[in-house]
Amino acid sequence: FRGIGQFLIHKRRVISALEIRRDAPELTAVIFGNVAAAVCWRRGQLVLHGSAAAIGGGAVLLLGRADTGKSLLAAALALRGHGVLSDEVAAVSRGRLFPAGSALCLADDALDALGIDPRSLPPSRRWRIPKRLWREGPAPEPRPTPIAAVVCLKKGTPGGRNRMRRLEGDVAVEAILNQVFRRGMLAMLDSERGARREARALANAVPVVELTVA
């Protein structure tokens, strides 16, 4: 990662050669994003592009493409006392989520919407839109959390209504697989079949809904 550093995943260790200070927000984002995803892929877990929050003892996955409000919704839940389990990368195996830290990357307009002063937080310019690291709510416990629901976020039209609909069967499975983090890793690891099996088991076990946000 140019300007940040190089990372080598070797057996049970991650070795780094950094070009940036260790407390930089960009480094946190890379380690709990791409590096964590690579570790989880090698462990045979399904890695999804999303955030997650703990509600009632279960994990609610918030999946979606860039700028659909995953981190904003997770932050809103954190302000209501629900712990953030992960941001950007959600690693799933056998119906459980593996927490990856509680830091959220939020743009200034998202922070303003939450009533948080952006100026008090360190900026990170790794994204197309500058974002800042924010932590709030209870820290996640370092253990797998049973998944209770999957919410697939989708952009709606400005000024329209927020809409939610239940997804079933193959539609739910494809909605989950559409949010695989670094989809090319499935081909590299020859794990497309395993990912589909994991997604189908998840869709059969918990509610999968599509939330269209204006």
LINHUCOR-V972319 format. One record per backbone hydrogen bond with DSSP energy under -0.5 kcal/mol. NH is the residue of the N-H (numbers start at 0). CO is the residue of the C=O. E is the energy in kcal/mol with one decimal. If there is no record, write none. Layout:
NH_CO_E / NH_CO_E
This chain:
3_0_-2.4 / 4_0_-2.4 / 5_16_-2.0 / 7_14_-3.0 / 8_6_-0.5 / 9_7_-0.7 / 9_12_-2.7 / 12_9_-2.3 / 14_7_-3.0 / 14_12_-0.5 / 16_5_-2.3 / 18_3_-2.8 / 19_3_-0.6 / 23_20_-1.6 / 26_23_-0.7 / 27_23_-1.5 / 28_24_-2.1 / 29_25_-1.9 / 30_26_-2.7 / 31_27_-2.4 / 32_29_-0.5 / 34_29_-2.4 / 35_30_-1.4 / 36_32_-2.4 / 37_33_-2.2 / 38_34_-2.2 / 39_35_-2.5 / 40_36_-2.7 / 41_37_-1.9 / 42_38_-1.0 / 43_40_-1.7 / 44_39_-2.3 / 45_91_-2.9 / 46_44_-0.6 / 47_45_-0.6 / 47_89_-3.0 / 48_178_-4.1 / 49_47_-1.1 / 49_87_-0.8 / 50_61_-2.3 / 51_85_-2.0 / 52_59_-1.7 / 53_82_-3.1 / 54_52_-0.6 / 54_57_-2.9 / 57_54_-1.6 / 58_145_-2.8 / 59_52_-2.9 / 60_58_-0.6 / 60_148_-2.4 / 61_50_-3.1 / 62_60_-0.6 / 62_150_-2.9 / 63_48_-1.6 / 67_64_-1.1 / 72_68_-2.5 / 73_69_-2.2 / 74_70_-2.5 / 75_71_-2.3 / 76_72_-2.0 / 77_73_-2.2 / 78_74_-2.2 / 79_76_-0.9 / 80_77_-2.0 / 81_76_-2.1 / 84_51_-2.5 / 85_51_-1.3 / 88_86_-1.7 / 89_47_-2.6 / 90_88_-0.5 / 90_97_-0.6 / 91_45_-3.3 / 91_89_-0.5 / 92_95_-2.2 / 95_92_-1.4 / 96_144_-3.0 / 97_90_-2.5 / 98_96_-0.7 / 99_84_-2.5 / 103_133_-2.7 / 105_103_-0.7 / 105_131_-2.7 / 107_129_-0.6 / 110_106_-2.2 / 111_107_-2.5 / 112_108_-2.0 / 113_109_-1.4 / 114_111_-1.2 / 115_110_-3.0 / 117_115_-0.7 / 119_116_-1.2 / 120_117_-2.1 / 123_130_-3.5 / 130_123_-2.4 / 131_105_-2.5 / 132_121_-1.2 / 133_103_-2.3 / 142_140_-2.5 / 144_96_-2.7 / 146_94_-2.7 / 147_58_-2.8 / 148_58_-1.2 / 149_206_-2.4 / 150_60_-3.1 / 151_149_-0.5 / 151_208_-3.2 / 152_62_-3.6 / 152_150_-0.7 / 153_210_-2.3 / 155_212_-3.2 / 159_156_-2.3 / 162_211_-2.3 / 164_209_-2.0 / 166_207_-3.2 / 170_167_-1.1 / 171_167_-1.0 / 172_168_-2.0 / 173_169_-2.7 / 174_170_-1.9 / 175_171_-1.7 / 176_172_-2.5 / 177_173_-2.1 / 178_175_-1.6 / 179_176_-1.5 / 180_46_-2.8 / 181_179_-0.5 / 182_179_-0.6 / 184_181_-2.8 / 185_182_-1.7 / 186_182_-0.6 / 187_183_-2.0 / 188_184_-2.4 / 189_186_-0.5 / 190_185_-2.6 / 191_185_-0.6 / 194_190_-2.4 / 195_191_-2.3 / 196_192_-2.2 / 197_193_-2.3 / 198_194_-2.5 / 199_195_-2.4 / 200_196_-2.2 / 201_197_-2.0 / 202_198_-2.6 / 203_199_-2.0 / 204_200_-1.0 / 204_201_-0.5 / 205_201_-2.1 / 206_147_-0.7 / 207_166_-0.5 / 208_149_-2.6 / 209_164_-2.9 / 210_151_-2.5 / 210_208_-0.5 / 211_162_-3.2 / 211_209_-0.6 / 212_153_-2.8 / 212_210_-0.6
